[in-house]
Amino acid sequence: MKAVVITDFGAEPLLTDLPVPEPGPREVLVRLRAAALNPFDWKVADGALKGAVEHDFPLVMGSDGAGVVERVGAGVNLFRLGDTVYGQFMNVARGRGSYAEYALVSEDGKIARIPDDLPFTVAAALPTASATAYQAIEAARLDTGQVVLVNGASGGVGQSAIQFAAHQGARVLATAAPDVAARLRDLGAHETLDFTAAPVAEQVLAAHPEGIDAVLDLISHPGDDGTAALAALLKPGGRLISTNHAADVEALAAREIHGVNLSSNTSRAELEALAGLAAAGKLRITVDSEIPLADAPAAVARARSGHSRGKTVILP
Ligand SMILES: NC(=O)c1ccc[n+]([C@@H]2O[C@H](COP(=O)([O-])OP(=O)(O)OC[C@H]3O[C@@H](n4cnc5c(N)ncnc54)[C@H](OP(=O)(O)O)[C@@H]3O)[C@@H](O)[C@H]2O)c1
């Protein structure tokens, strides 16, 4: 099978041929019809999990994917041949990922069935970004009418987070370059802030001098001062959720701000719920581009720049 692999940490992604893997006991072999890029994919390739988990090289890149169950191992009883499934396929200890024509996953893993009317491309785009968005907005504990800033709103996580926050009745402030602002307002953002024009914190302060209730920060990293500037916007009792572990939880607590460094971790039940929302049109996913597997290495290089207008989907 064709697959995009790395042969070591930090190595260039490479399109190569690998044997189609055999499902072991309670494993499912999925013929992937779509896979989706996430920043985590290249972060793992660069060694984000080095030291924490064993890695088996060549390591197939990628986590998220959707496809059809082609073979099942002994003892599988949750899935059958021909089931359409989606979820997370990354297993670095076994060298497994989703940028490939086939992927193996444990039937107890993070996979779920796809509702009939949900395209593979949309299903593949859901797991990491939308599960993270869902969990981040849950962690923000928004009440009706509260104001939340989504910093990094134009990407995969941000676009879903806007929708979940708006659904909770919050007033959503979303950062966006001008070309994507209308799209984010259509998804439920009440105000958009052009992060390319002026610092986001200054813009929020000007529009909401009384303070806001929550910040979902998808952009700041440990060591930069982005999160602290955004935390200064919060009222006492406010909540700051960081997806890049940039929240200094103790320092925030001293100011009566609840900080959360989120590590998302989805489940079959959550995946079923997300797919159901997407199939019902209640969660809208922007597939920004669809590319062949051979173009995945170039797409990974582009993704490193941090620019996106939704999800990049690979068609293996
Ligand atoms: N902890 C976890 O469990 C977890 C899970 C998922 C994701 N994450 C992290 O969360 C972050 C977001 O993920 P994603 O999948 O949404 O990424 P993404 O799809 O690449 O989106 C990033 C978005 O941020 C925008 N952006 C870039 N610079 C910005 C700035 N200075 N201010 C405001 N927006 C800016 C980009 O817009 P332009 O294209 O206009 O530049 C792009 O739309 C990543 O760092 C990812 O690693 C963590």
The ligand as an ORCA input file, in Angstrom:
! r2SCAN-3c Opt
* xyz 0 1
  N      -4.101     19.996     23.131
  C      -4.817     19.342     22.231
  O      -5.391     18.298     22.542
  C      -4.938     19.891     20.834
  C      -5.826     19.302     19.932
  C      -5.995     19.886     18.681
  C      -5.242     20.996     18.331
  N      -4.343     21.502     19.219
  C      -3.558     22.702     18.868
  O      -4.454     23.797     18.696
  C      -3.946     24.655     17.700
  C      -5.017     24.905     16.656
  O      -5.265     23.707     15.950
  P      -6.055     23.728     14.557
  O      -6.190     22.329     14.133
  O      -7.274     24.561     14.663
  O      -4.970     24.488     13.623
  P      -5.142     25.060     12.158
  O      -6.292     24.383     11.472
  O      -3.806     25.034     11.546
  O      -5.607     26.579     12.356
  C      -4.798     27.585     12.847
  C      -5.546     28.905     12.567
  O      -4.941     29.931     13.359
  C      -4.957     31.133     12.606
  N      -3.902     32.012     13.101
  C      -2.586     31.975     12.811
  N      -1.945     32.929     13.510
  C      -2.875     33.568     14.260
  C      -2.839     34.634     15.190
  N      -1.682     35.229     15.515
  N      -3.975     35.007     15.778
  C      -5.151     34.423     15.488
  N      -5.260     33.399     14.598
  C      -4.140     32.981     13.997
  C      -4.716     30.687     11.186
  O      -5.274     31.677     10.334
  P      -4.481     32.183      9.028
  O      -4.524     31.065      8.061
  O      -5.269     33.390      8.595
  O      -3.078     32.523      9.476
  C      -5.464     29.348     11.112
  O      -6.764     29.542     10.587
  C      -2.684     23.996     17.152
  O      -1.553     24.561     17.787
  C      -2.832     22.551     17.566
  O      -1.591     21.886     17.702
  C      -4.170     20.966     20.450
*
